[in-house]
Amino acid sequence: MEQQLADFLRKKRGEETYAAFGRRTGLPPSTLFRLEQGQQSLTLGRLEQITKRLKVKLADIFPGF
């Protein structure tokens, strides 16, 4: 699941800087970097925050969920 989240975030961020994407997601740039590298896990609360701020569903991040 961590790899799916990492791939989703990397794709969603695209060419956007970590700082700009952090403002959109409400997460610090350092956290986003670690998530994209698969080096950090998320709480359900943070995952909910990401889905709300990016206006996506869990199924968009985790297909088949």
C-alpha atoms as an extended CHARMM CRD file, in Angstrom:
* protein
*
        65  EXT
         1         1  MET       CA              0.0000000000        0.0000000000        0.0000000000  PROA      1               0.0000000000
         2         2  GLU       CA              2.8600000000        2.3890000000        0.7250000000  PROA      2               0.0000000000
         3         3  GLN       CA              4.1430000000        1.9770000000       -2.8260000000  PROA      3               0.0000000000
         4         4  GLN       CA              0.6990000000        2.7430000000       -4.2690000000  PROA      4               0.0000000000
         5         5  LEU       CA              0.5120000000        5.9020000000       -2.1750000000  PROA      5               0.0000000000
         6         6  ALA       CA              4.0480000000        6.8890000000       -3.1910000000  PROA      6               0.0000000000
         7         7  ASP       CA              3.2680000000        6.3930000000       -6.8840000000  PROA      7               0.0000000000
         8         8  PHE       CA              0.0050000000        8.3120000000       -6.6010000000  PROA      8               0.0000000000
         9         9  LEU       CA              1.5930000000       11.2810000000       -4.8450000000  PROA      9               0.0000000000
        10        10  ARG       CA              4.5150000000       11.4040000000       -7.2780000000  PROA      10              0.0000000000
        11        11  LYS       CA              2.1390000000       11.3460000000      -10.2550000000  PROA      11              0.0000000000
        12        12  LYS       CA             -0.2570000000       13.8910000000       -8.7150000000  PROA      12              0.0000000000
        13        13  ARG       CA              2.6040000000       16.2770000000       -7.8310000000  PROA      13              0.0000000000
        14        14  GLY       CA              4.0710000000       16.0750000000      -11.3350000000  PROA      14              0.0000000000
        15        15  GLU       CA              6.4440000000       18.9900000000      -11.8750000000  PROA      15              0.0000000000
        16        16  GLU       CA              5.0600000000       20.9300000000       -8.9000000000  PROA      16              0.0000000000
        17        17  THR       CA              7.5730000000       21.6810000000       -6.1490000000  PROA      17              0.0000000000
        18        18  TYR       CA              7.2910000000       19.9060000000       -2.8170000000  PROA      18              0.0000000000
        19        19  ALA       CA              6.5530000000       23.2720000000       -1.1920000000  PROA      19              0.0000000000
        20        20  ALA       CA              3.6550000000       24.0520000000       -3.5470000000  PROA      20              0.0000000000
        21        21  PHE       CA              2.2730000000       20.5280000000       -3.3320000000  PROA      21              0.0000000000
        22        22  GLY       CA              2.6190000000       20.7010000000        0.4310000000  PROA      22              0.0000000000
        23        23  ARG       CA              0.4100000000       23.7680000000        0.5020000000  PROA      23              0.0000000000
        24        24  ARG       CA             -2.2120000000       21.8800000000       -1.5240000000  PROA      24              0.0000000000
        25        25  THR       CA             -2.1050000000       18.7810000000        0.6730000000  PROA      25              0.0000000000
        26        26  GLY       CA             -1.4510000000       20.4410000000        4.0180000000  PROA      26              0.0000000000
        27        27  LEU       CA              1.6560000000       18.3190000000        4.5610000000  PROA      27              0.0000000000
        28        28  PRO       CA              5.2040000000       19.5520000000        5.0940000000  PROA      28              0.0000000000
        29        29  PRO       CA              7.4710000000       19.1520000000        2.0400000000  PROA      29              0.0000000000
        30        30  SER       CA              9.7920000000       16.8560000000        4.0010000000  PROA      30              0.0000000000
        31        31  THR       CA              6.8810000000       14.5180000000        4.7730000000  PROA      31              0.0000000000
        32        32  LEU       CA              5.8290000000       14.4730000000        1.1300000000  PROA      32              0.0000000000
        33        33  PHE       CA              9.3640000000       13.5890000000        0.0840000000  PROA      33              0.0000000000
        34        34  ARG       CA              9.5280000000       10.6970000000        2.5600000000  PROA      34              0.0000000000
        35        35  LEU       CA              6.0860000000        9.4610000000        1.4790000000  PROA      35              0.0000000000
        36        36  GLU       CA              7.1300000000        9.4880000000       -2.1730000000  PROA      36              0.0000000000
        37        37  GLN       CA             10.2510000000        7.5200000000       -1.2320000000  PROA      37              0.0000000000
        38        38  GLY       CA              8.1930000000        4.9830000000        0.7340000000  PROA      38              0.0000000000
        39        39  GLN       CA             10.0680000000        5.9220000000        3.8950000000  PROA      39              0.0000000000
        40        40  GLN       CA              7.0860000000        7.0700000000        5.9450000000  PROA      40              0.0000000000
        41        41  SER       CA              3.6120000000        5.8000000000        6.7200000000  PROA      41              0.0000000000
        42        42  LEU       CA              0.4690000000        7.8810000000        7.1070000000  PROA      42              0.0000000000
        43        43  THR       CA             -2.2070000000        7.9110000000        9.7510000000  PROA      43              0.0000000000
        44        44  LEU       CA             -5.7820000000        7.5290000000        8.5730000000  PROA      44              0.0000000000
        45        45  GLY       CA             -6.3780000000       11.1480000000        9.5350000000  PROA      45              0.0000000000
        46        46  ARG       CA             -3.5810000000       12.3690000000        7.2610000000  PROA      46              0.0000000000
        47        47  LEU       CA             -4.7740000000       10.1190000000        4.4490000000  PROA      47              0.0000000000
        48        48  GLU       CA             -8.2600000000       11.5930000000        4.8070000000  PROA      48              0.0000000000
        49        49  GLN       CA             -6.7470000000       15.0880000000        4.7410000000  PROA      49              0.0000000000
        50        50  ILE       CA             -4.9510000000       14.3160000000        1.4700000000  PROA      50              0.0000000000
        51        51  THR       CA             -8.0640000000       12.8980000000       -0.1870000000  PROA      51              0.0000000000
        52        52  LYS       CA            -10.1560000000       15.9050000000        0.8230000000  PROA      52              0.0000000000
        53        53  ARG       CA             -7.6030000000       18.5170000000       -0.2190000000  PROA      53              0.0000000000
        54        54  LEU       CA             -6.8450000000       16.8520000000       -3.5540000000  PROA      54              0.0000000000
        55        55  LYS       CA            -10.5380000000       16.0270000000       -4.0880000000  PROA      55              0.0000000000
        56        56  VAL       CA             -9.8540000000       12.3460000000       -4.7600000000  PROA      56              0.0000000000
        57        57  LYS       CA            -11.2620000000        9.0900000000       -3.4290000000  PROA      57              0.0000000000
        58        58  LEU       CA             -9.3780000000        6.2890000000       -1.7190000000  PROA      58              0.0000000000
        59        59  ALA       CA            -10.0340000000        4.1870000000       -4.8200000000  PROA      59              0.0000000000
        60        60  ASP       CA             -8.0470000000        6.7400000000       -6.8510000000  PROA      60              0.0000000000
        61        61  ILE       CA             -5.0370000000        6.0790000000       -4.6340000000  PROA      61              0.0000000000
        62        62  PHE       CA             -5.6560000000        2.3850000000       -3.9920000000  PROA      62              0.0000000000
        63        63  PRO       CA             -7.4300000000        0.8920000000       -7.0150000000  PROA      63              0.0000000000
        64        64  GLY       CA             -9.5480000000       -2.0850000000       -6.0410000000  PROA      64              0.0000000000
        65        65  PHE       CA             -9.9710000000       -0.8170000000       -2.4630000000  PROA      65              0.0000000000
